[in-house]
Structure formats: structure tokens, C-alpha cells
Amino acid sequence: MKKLFLLVLLFTFVWTSIGTAAEKGWFGFGLKVAADGFFNPTVNSITVESIAPNSPAAEQHIAVGDQIIQVENTEVSGRKASELKPLMQKHVGETIHLRLKRPTGETYAVTLTAAKPPG
């Protein structure tokens, strides 16, 4: 059965360190993922649902409602979640390259540097 909308905070980026050598990074945005399937869904779209103040995402003027259309030059739509997740997970100090589309249709690119999670 086709899932029209799967709300997944799969890429919330609010990770904390679990004692590994490299601390997992934080970009300061929450995402809403629309996908088909359950165990390894095919992603239809990823939309920015929230932005934390003073975060890497806020500093680059990413806005709620913007849609992520590429991660590291990989198209989001039609990809399996398992393909996208490792592209989006970064350690503190590592960068991620995103192409986004505003609700107006304007596209833009940003490079974010993963920060230490607040708290």
C-alpha cells in the first residue's frame, strides 16, 4: 500500500555523543520526510520543518518550508532512505552540501558545518 505521507524525523540532527571518538554533528533543523514504503522507504521529498536559533542552518538562512532537493550532489526524490541517511550524518567539523528549493520555486545551495549539539 502506498504511503502518501510518512512523517519521519529521520534526519533531525539532534544527536548527542555516545562516547565515540568523533562526536556526531548537529545542523539545527528538523525535517519532514514524505516517503513510500516502511522498512527502507523511497523518499519523495524532504521539507524543513523547524530551525533552531543560532544553528548552522539558521546562519545560512535556511527557512521552514524549504525543500531539500539534493544532498552531496545526490537527488533526494526517488532515493531510498538508506542511501540518503549516511550522506546527511556528519561529525562535528565536517561539512554537508545541500541544494534547496524555496516555496517560491527559487533554488539555492548551502554548505553547512556540523556543530556540537547544544545541551
NUTIGU-238494 format. One line per 10 residues: their letters; for each residue x, y, z of N, C-alpha, C, O. Coordinates in steps of 0.02 Angstrom, whole numbers. Atoms other than C-alpha are relative to their C-alpha. Layout:
<recs>
A> X/Y/Z/X/Y/Z/X/Y/Z/X/Y/Z ~ ...
</recs>
This chain:
<recs>
MKKLFLLVLL> 42/-59/0/0/0/0/44/62/0/94/66/37 ~ -40/-61/7/67/170/-48/-12/46/60/-69/63/76 ~ 4/-49/-55/103/284/98/7/69/-32/58/84/-63 ~ -2/-67/30/61/461/43/45/47/40/77/91/13 ~ -39/-46/-40/145/542/188/28/-37/61/-10/-62/102 ~ -32/33/-57/269/468/310/40/52/37/92/75/14 ~ -34/-51/-40/317/589/445/55/-34/39/44/-74/85 ~ -58/31/-31/490/540/495/48/55/20/67/96/-22 ~ -53/-46/-19/611/642/593/65/-39/-4/105/-43/43 ~ -56/44/14/741/529/514/66/37/2/118/9/19
FTFVWTSIGT> -61/-39/5/865/670/494/-3/60/46/14/115/24 ~ 10/-58/-43/831/781/644/65/32/23/66/91/42 ~ -65/-28/-16/1014/805/681/4/28/71/36/79/83 ~ -4/-21/-69/989/820/867/34/-57/39/11/-78/92 ~ -36/56/-31/1114/685/908/45/25/55/68/82/55 ~ -49/-15/-52/1221/681/1061/55/-52/-3/47/-106/-32 ~ -57/45/1/1387/600/1087/-16/-63/39/-47/-60/93 ~ 11/63/-35/1381/417/1135/67/-32/17/73/-93/22 ~ -65/26/-21/1563/402/1182/44/-23/-56/94/-58/-44 ~ -44/19/55/1635/377/1009/55/52/-7/51/106/22
AAEKGWFGFG> -58/-45/9/1799/457/955/-21/66/-33/3/119/-13 ~ 23/-61/34/1711/580/839/-73/13/19/-116/-31/14 ~ 67/-18/-23/1559/671/904/-45/14/-60/-25/49/-107 ~ 48/-11/54/1405/670/793/-20/73/-2/-29/105/49 ~ 15/-70/10/1365/838/720/-73/17/1/-116/-27/-1 ~ 67/-27/-4/1211/947/727/-4/59/-48/41/101/-50 ~ 9/-54/47/1144/1064/593/-55/48/21/-59/104/-4 ~ 51/-45/-27/996/1136/688/-64/4/-39/-98/55/-37 ~ 66/0/32/849/1087/581/-33/-67/9/-1/-119/13 ~ 40/60/-2/709/962/594/-32/-7/-69/-49/42/-101
LKVAADGFFN> 25/12/67/645/881/436/-62/-44/0/-70/-87/43 ~ 59/42/12/482/808/375/13/-37/-65/26/-7/-117 ~ -15/41/58/507/663/256/-65/-32/-26/-101/-65/11 ~ 57/33/32/371/609/134/30/-58/-40/75/-48/-81 ~ -30/59/31/405/431/75/-52/-54/-11/-106/-52/19 ~ 41/59/12/329/271/9/37/-60/26/97/-68/13 ~ -30/60/-26/362/108/98/10/6/75/-5/57/106 ~ -7/1/-72/405/59/275/71/-14/23/103/28/54 ~ -65/19/-27/568/-34/309/58/40/-31/103/60/5 ~ -50/-41/34/675/58/180/-37/42/-51/-34/29/-111
PTVNSITVES> 45/-38/44/558/189/109/37/37/-56/95/55/-49 ~ -24/-42/55/583/279/-56/-22/71/16/-82/84/26 ~ 14/-69/-20/594/464/-18/-31/38/-59/-4/37/-115 ~ 31/-45/49/477/581/-113/25/71/10/41/105/-39 ~ -23/-68/-14/527/742/-27/23/5/72/3/-34/116 ~ -23/-17/-67/616/814/124/-11/75/8/17/115/-29 ~ 16/-71/-11/549/978/192/23/20/69/16/-17/118 ~ -23/-28/-64/624/1086/329/-61/17/42/-104/55/21 ~ 58/-9/-44/502/1083/474/15/47/58/-31/80/85 ~ -18/-44/-55/598/1179/607/73/21/-7/115/-16/-34
IAPNSPAAEQ> -69/-26/0/755/1285/627/16/23/71/-22/62/100 ~ -22/-22/-66/848/1307/791/36/67/-6/75/77/-52 ~ -35/-64/0/906/1483/832/76/-11/8/98/-58/41 ~ -73/1/-6/1094/1514/815/31/-66/-22/83/-86/4 ~ -24/65/25/1117/1349/722/34/10/-68/26/63/-99 ~ -28/-4/68/1217/1314/563/-54/13/-53/-43/51/-100 ~ 54/-10/48/1051/1306/469/-26/71/2/-39/101/-51 ~ 24/-69/-7/993/1474/537/51/49/-29/33/98/-61 ~ -53/-44/25/1161/1554/495/1/3/-77/22/53/-106 ~ 1/3/74/1139/1501/312/-69/19/-28/-81/12/-88
HIAVGDQIIQ> 66/-26/20/960/1570/307/-46/-54/-30/-88/-39/-73 ~ 47/52/19/876/1402/280/-65/16/37/-63/37/95 ~ 64/-18/-30/690/1426/314/-48/-59/3/-43/-105/-38 ~ 53/50/-4/544/1320/369/-39/2/-66/-56/56/-91 ~ 35/6/64/456/1258/212/46/-11/-59/23/-32/-112 ~ -47/14/54/614/1246/108/5/-76/-9/0/-113/39 ~ -5/70/16/634/1079/22/71/-17/-19/101/17/-61 ~ -67/24/19/800/985/14/-8/-42/-62/-43/-93/-62 ~ 7/37/63/818/928/-166/63/-40/-18/60/-88/-57 ~ -62/38/9/1000/869/-164/40/0/64/42/50/101
VENTEVSGRK> -47/6/-55/1120/806/-32/65/-26/-30/65/-80/-61 ~ -65/20/28/1303/797/-83/-7/-19/-74/18/-71/-96 ~ 12/9/73/1250/811/-268/-41/-62/-17/-40/-85/-74 ~ 43/58/10/1130/664/-247/-73/23/5/-92/53/55 ~ 71/-18/0/947/693/-294/-36/-37/56/-24/-96/68 ~ 37/29/-56/831/663/-147/-59/-42/-24/-68/-99/-3 ~ 61/34/24/671/616/-239/17/-65/-36/58/-66/-82 ~ -10/65/31/666/432/-284/55/-42/31/65/-99/12 ~ -54/37/-34/811/381/-171/-27/-37/61/-76/-16/91 ~ 17/36/-60/799/253/-34/28/38/60/81/69/57
ASELKPLMQK> -22/-34/-61/811/324/142/69/-25/22/109/15/47 ~ -65/28/-20/958/207/175/58/28/-41/115/26/-19 ~ -52/-32/41/1054/293/33/14/71/25/71/94/23 ~ -6/-71/-19/1022/469/99/26/9/71/63/56/84 ~ -19/-8/-70/1048/442/285/75/8/10/95/54/46 ~ -71/-9/-12/1237/416/278/28/64/-31/79/91/-8 ~ -22/-62/31/1255/568/164/-13/60/46/22/110/44 ~ 21/-55/-43/1170/676/296/31/-3/69/29/47/106 ~ -29/5/-67/1258/612/451/73/21/-3/113/-7/-40 ~ -67/-27/-2/1415/710/489/24/7/72/-17/14/118
HVGETIHLRL> -29/-13/-66/1533/728/635/14/74/7/18/110/-43 ~ -16/-71/-14/1571/895/718/59/21/-43/111/-13/-44 ~ -52/-27/42/1675/1000/598/-4/-21/-73/27/11/-115 ~ 8/22/69/1625/905/441/-53/43/-35/-96/72/-2 ~ 48/-40/37/1528/991/303/-48/-43/-39/-34/-101/-55 ~ 50/31/43/1372/947/206/-20/52/-52/-27/111/-37 ~ 21/-44/56/1322/1019/37/-72/-17/-18/-88/-74/-36 ~ 72/10/15/1136/1042/8/-21/48/-55/4/104/-61 ~ 35/-44/46/1032/1111/-134/-72/-2/23/-101/-55/33 ~ 68/-6/-26/863/1175/-76/-43/40/-48/-19/76/-92
KRPTGETYAV> 48/-38/40/706/1246/-155/-49/34/47/-80/1/89 ~ 47/-38/-39/603/1383/-76/-71/-12/-26/-79/-33/-84 ~ 69/7/24/412/1377/-86/-15/41/-63/-61/26/-100 ~ 9/-42/60/427/1513/-220/28/-32/-63/16/-8/-118 ~ -32/34/56/525/1392/-331/73/17/-9/109/-17/-46 ~ -70/-20/3/692/1480/-308/43/-56/30/26/-82/84 ~ -46/50/-27/836/1356/-284/64/35/22/82/88/-4 ~ -63/-27/-25/995/1389/-188/41/-57/32/14/-109/49 ~ -45/50/-29/1145/1294/-121/33/28/63/47/88/68 ~ -34/-18/-62/1223/1296/52/50/-54/18/43/-112/0
TLTAAKPPG> -46/45/-31/1370/1218/138/-5/13/75/7/69/98 ~ 7/-5/-72/1342/1185/322/57/-38/34/77/-91/10 ~ -50/35/-40/1474/1139/450/-34/-26/63/-65/12/100 ~ 32/30/-59/1414/1018/583/30/28/64/90/33/73 ~ -19/-29/-65/1418/1093/757/-11/-51/55/-42/-104/45 ~ 12/41/-59/1421/1017/929/-73/10/20/-96/67/23 ~ 70/-8/-20/1242/982/984/-6/42/63/36/36/108 ~ 8/-40/-61/1176/1105/1113/-19/-45/59/-44/-100/51 ~ 24/36/-57/1147/1050/1287/52/-24/45/37/-56/95
</recs>
